[in-house]
Amino acid sequence: MGTLTESERKLIRLVVDGLTNRAIADRLYASVHTVNTHMKHIFTKLDINTRVELTRLAIERGAVANGVD
């Protein structure tokens, strides 16, 4: 996960916490469009298609405890 930006890493932590894109946007003071764009970039970079895959990958790599590396 080293190619992810800091913004993308923050977003992943919030996805793992179970927040919706709307809730993430509210938390980060961003638009839902911005969150959707970050999500698309994350999915492309990690070659995944779902939030479930993202959560599983983040947990497997210790992202929850260590801050997505």
N, CA and C atoms as a LAMMPS dump frame, in Angstrom:
ITEM: TIMESTEP
0
ITEM: NUMBER OF ATOMS
207
ITEM: BOX BOUNDS ff ff ff
-5.0000000000000000e+02 5.0000000000000000e+02
-5.0000000000000000e+02 5.0000000000000000e+02
-5.0000000000000000e+02 5.0000000000000000e+02
ITEM: ATOMS id mol type element x y z
1 1 1 N 0.821 -1.209 0
2 1 2 C 0 0 0
3 1 3 C 0.853 1.258 0
4 2 1 N 2.104 1.122 -0.309
5 2 2 C 3.012 2.246 -0.268
6 2 3 C 2.74 3.346 -1.27
7 3 1 N 2.027 3.057 -2.35
8 3 2 C 1.777 4.062 -3.373
9 3 3 C 0.57 4.949 -3.055
10 4 1 N -0.078 4.704 -1.956
11 4 2 C -1.259 5.489 -1.579
12 4 3 C -0.854 6.839 -0.99
13 5 1 N -1.67 7.846 -1.277
14 5 2 C -1.431 9.164 -0.691
15 5 3 C -1.905 9.182 0.754
16 6 1 N -1.495 10.189 1.478
17 6 2 C -1.946 10.319 2.873
18 6 3 C -3.463 10.46 2.934
19 7 1 N -4.045 11.2 2.013
20 7 2 C -5.512 11.35 1.972
21 7 3 C -6.193 10.006 1.76
22 8 1 N -5.636 9.208 0.88
23 8 2 C -6.215 7.885 0.625
24 8 3 C -6.079 6.997 1.857
25 9 1 N -4.966 7.081 2.54
26 9 2 C -4.779 6.284 3.764
27 9 3 C -5.795 6.67 4.842
28 10 1 N -6.032 7.962 4.984
29 10 2 C -7.035 8.419 5.959
30 10 3 C -8.403 7.87 5.599
31 11 1 N -8.712 7.913 4.327
32 11 2 C -10.01 7.439 3.865
33 11 3 C -10.164 5.942 4.131
34 12 1 N -9.118 5.173 3.894
35 12 2 C -9.179 3.732 4.145
36 12 3 C -9.509 3.452 5.601
37 13 1 N -8.881 4.17 6.511
38 13 2 C -9.162 3.962 7.939
39 13 3 C -10.641 4.176 8.237
40 14 1 N -11.24 5.177 7.593
41 14 2 C -12.652 5.466 7.828
42 14 3 C -13.548 4.407 7.198
43 15 1 N -13.146 3.872 6.05
44 15 2 C -13.895 2.773 5.426
45 15 3 C -13.858 1.558 6.336
46 16 1 N -12.687 1.239 6.863
47 16 2 C -12.543 0.096 7.771
48 16 3 C -13.41 0.29 9.014
49 17 1 N -13.564 1.532 9.456
50 17 2 C -14.419 1.823 10.609
51 17 3 C -15.898 1.707 10.279
52 18 1 N -16.224 1.49 8.986
53 18 2 C -17.607 1.259 8.59
54 18 3 C -18.371 2.488 8.125
55 19 1 N -17.685 3.603 7.922
56 19 2 C -18.372 4.82 7.5
57 19 3 C -18.749 4.753 6.025
58 20 1 N -19.871 5.356 5.69
59 20 2 C -20.302 5.482 4.299
60 20 3 C -19.517 6.606 3.641
61 21 1 N -19.602 6.688 2.32
62 21 2 C -18.921 7.782 1.619
63 21 3 C -19.442 9.14 2.081
64 22 1 N -20.738 9.246 2.328
65 22 2 C -21.322 10.5 2.809
66 22 3 C -20.746 10.841 4.185
67 23 1 N -20.684 9.871 5.069
68 23 2 C -20.152 10.106 6.418
69 23 3 C -18.668 10.469 6.363
70 24 1 N -17.928 9.825 5.46
71 24 2 C -16.511 10.144 5.291
72 24 3 C -16.361 11.577 4.801
73 25 1 N -17.169 11.956 3.819
74 25 2 C -17.126 13.324 3.29
75 25 3 C -17.398 14.331 4.4
76 26 1 N -18.394 14.064 5.215
77 26 2 C -18.717 14.969 6.327
78 26 3 C -17.554 15.054 7.319
79 27 1 N -16.96 13.917 7.624
80 27 2 C -15.863 13.861 8.594
81 27 3 C -14.638 14.625 8.09
82 28 1 N -14.378 14.531 6.778
83 28 2 C -13.185 15.153 6.203
84 28 3 C -13.456 16.541 5.63
85 29 1 N -14.68 17.022 5.781
86 29 2 C -15.063 18.324 5.217
87 29 3 C -14.767 18.374 3.722
88 30 1 N -15.174 17.306 3.043
89 30 2 C -14.968 17.192 1.598
90 30 3 C -16.304 16.862 0.953
91 31 1 N -16.337 16.901 -0.37
92 31 2 C -17.562 16.529 -1.072
93 31 3 C -17.599 15.012 -1.253
94 32 1 N -18.8 14.492 -1.452
95 32 2 C -18.952 13.07 -1.726
96 32 3 C -18.227 12.726 -3.032
97 33 1 N -18.248 13.64 -3.982
98 33 2 C -17.544 13.425 -5.248
99 33 3 C -16.047 13.209 -5.003
100 34 1 N -15.463 14.003 -4.122
101 34 2 C -14.04 13.845 -3.792
102 34 3 C -13.779 12.483 -3.168
103 35 1 N -14.63 12.076 -2.263
104 35 2 C -14.477 10.761 -1.622
105 35 3 C -14.612 9.659 -2.671
106 36 1 N -15.6 9.772 -3.552
107 36 2 C -15.776 8.766 -4.606
108 36 3 C -14.534 8.68 -5.496
109 37 1 N -13.956 9.815 -5.817
110 37 2 C -12.753 9.844 -6.648
111 37 3 C -11.592 9.162 -5.938
112 38 1 N -11.407 9.467 -4.657
113 38 2 C -10.354 8.795 -3.882
114 38 3 C -10.586 7.283 -3.851
115 39 1 N -11.843 6.877 -3.669
116 39 2 C -12.167 5.448 -3.622
117 39 3 C -11.804 4.774 -4.944
118 40 1 N -12.129 5.416 -6.056
119 40 2 C -11.786 4.844 -7.37
120 40 3 C -10.279 4.691 -7.514
121 41 1 N -9.537 5.699 -7.071
122 41 2 C -8.07 5.633 -7.147
123 41 3 C -7.526 4.509 -6.264
124 42 1 N -8.061 4.386 -5.079
125 42 2 C -7.628 3.329 -4.155
126 42 3 C -7.893 1.96 -4.769
127 43 1 N -9.103 1.764 -5.292
128 43 2 C -9.456 0.475 -5.891
129 43 3 C -8.526 0.152 -7.05
130 44 1 N -8.223 1.142 -7.877
131 44 2 C -7.332 0.935 -9.019
132 44 3 C -5.922 0.597 -8.551
133 45 1 N -5.401 1.359 -7.605
134 45 2 C -4.034 1.135 -7.121
135 45 3 C -3.87 -0.235 -6.476
136 46 1 N -4.909 -0.685 -5.781
137 46 2 C -4.821 -1.958 -5.063
138 46 3 C -5.395 -3.124 -5.862
139 47 1 N -5.905 -2.835 -7.063
140 47 2 C -6.49 -3.85 -7.934
141 47 3 C -7.602 -4.627 -7.229
142 48 1 N -8.523 -3.869 -6.639
143 48 2 C -9.679 -4.449 -5.962
144 48 3 C -10.943 -3.784 -6.494
145 49 1 N -12.112 -4.329 -6.096
146 49 2 C -13.376 -3.819 -6.619
147 49 3 C -14.416 -3.452 -5.565
148 50 1 N -14.197 -3.85 -4.315
149 50 2 C -15.224 -3.617 -3.3
150 50 3 C -14.628 -3.1 -1.993
151 51 1 N -15.505 -2.506 -1.186
152 51 2 C -15.112 -2.032 0.139
153 51 3 C -14.747 -3.204 1.045
154 52 1 N -15.4 -4.344 0.824
155 52 2 C -15.093 -5.536 1.616
156 52 3 C -13.662 -5.978 1.346
157 53 1 N -13.259 -6 0.077
158 53 2 C -11.882 -6.345 -0.268
159 53 3 C -10.906 -5.343 0.349
160 54 1 N -11.27 -4.068 0.301
161 54 2 C -10.418 -3.026 0.868
162 54 3 C -10.238 -3.238 2.365
163 55 1 N -11.32 -3.508 3.054
164 55 2 C -11.267 -3.728 4.504
165 55 3 C -10.424 -4.959 4.828
166 56 1 N -10.654 -6.049 4.096
167 56 2 C -9.898 -7.276 4.326
168 56 3 C -8.402 -7.036 4.108
169 57 1 N -8.069 -6.367 3.023
170 57 2 C -6.673 -6.082 2.703
171 57 3 C -6.029 -5.189 3.76
172 58 1 N -6.749 -4.175 4.2
173 58 2 C -6.228 -3.261 5.217
174 58 3 C -5.964 -3.989 6.528
175 59 1 N -6.885 -4.863 6.908
176 59 2 C -6.718 -5.618 8.153
177 59 3 C -5.557 -6.6 8.026
178 60 1 N -5.491 -7.294 6.884
179 60 2 C -4.401 -8.254 6.673
180 60 3 C -3.031 -7.592 6.733
181 61 1 N -2.94 -6.388 6.208
182 61 2 C -1.65 -5.695 6.164
183 61 3 C -1.39 -4.858 7.406
184 62 1 N -2.266 -4.959 8.392
185 62 2 C -2.065 -4.243 9.633
186 62 3 C -2.363 -2.775 9.545
187 63 1 N -3.108 -2.355 8.535
188 63 2 C -3.39 -0.942 8.323
189 63 3 C -4.196 -0.336 9.454
190 64 1 N -5.052 -1.135 10.059
191 64 2 C -5.895 -0.6 11.121
192 64 3 C -5.051 -0.213 12.32
193 65 1 N -4.121 -1.082 12.685
194 65 2 C -3.294 -0.822 13.859
195 65 3 C -2.106 0.074 13.534
196 66 1 N -1.549 -0.068 12.335
197 66 2 C -0.291 0.594 12.018
198 66 3 C -0.419 1.806 11.1
199 67 1 N -1.6 2.099 10.616
200 67 2 C -1.761 3.239 9.736
201 67 3 C -1.366 2.971 8.303
202 68 1 N -2.046 2.122 7.64
203 68 2 C -1.868 1.713 6.23
204 68 3 C -0.482 2.014 5.668
205 69 1 N 0.307 1.009 5.519
206 69 2 C 1.677 1.159 4.982
207 69 3 C 1.764 0.605 3.591
